């Protein structure tokens, strides 16, 4: 009878450990899905921003009668594959150049299509800010969970690593890898 009780206790203990492991694993998977969703949102907004800047090149050239390259950074980005972090940094530079053209050539503000692009670019700034905030909130929760005991055991068993924040550091500096961990 005592062997039966010991086996029963052992079986209950193994079941409880299994349930805990499955629960922790599923929570990690929930975080991964939410992170992927927020990264997709950021990606969509950055691609929208890129497309708007790309469309503005011909409008700037036509209305300001500029010879040579306009928004050279955008032209160079067309063939490159970048992460969202890198693309955000490059687009920030292109938006600054776009704003320079807007200030330098007031005639651009008479073009309806240029004004639409300018307005849409401002809207994407709001969207990217909201997407970054959502992403960073999820990363905070994920990193807390991956550092907390006992969930960190499941994280190590599944080779899960902490995620970096998308914090929008100062884009005017030369430090490319300035996103916090």
Secondary structure, 3 states (H helix, E strand, C coil): CHHHHHHHHHHHHHHHHHHHHHHHHHHHHHHHHHHHHHHHHHHHHHHHHHHHHHHHHHHHHHHHCCCCCCCHHHHHHCCCCCCHHHHHHHHHHHHHHHHHHHHHCHHHHHCHHHHHHHHHHHHHHHHHHHHHHHHHHHHHHHHHHHHCCCHHHHHHHCCCCCCCCCCCCCCCCCCCCCCCC
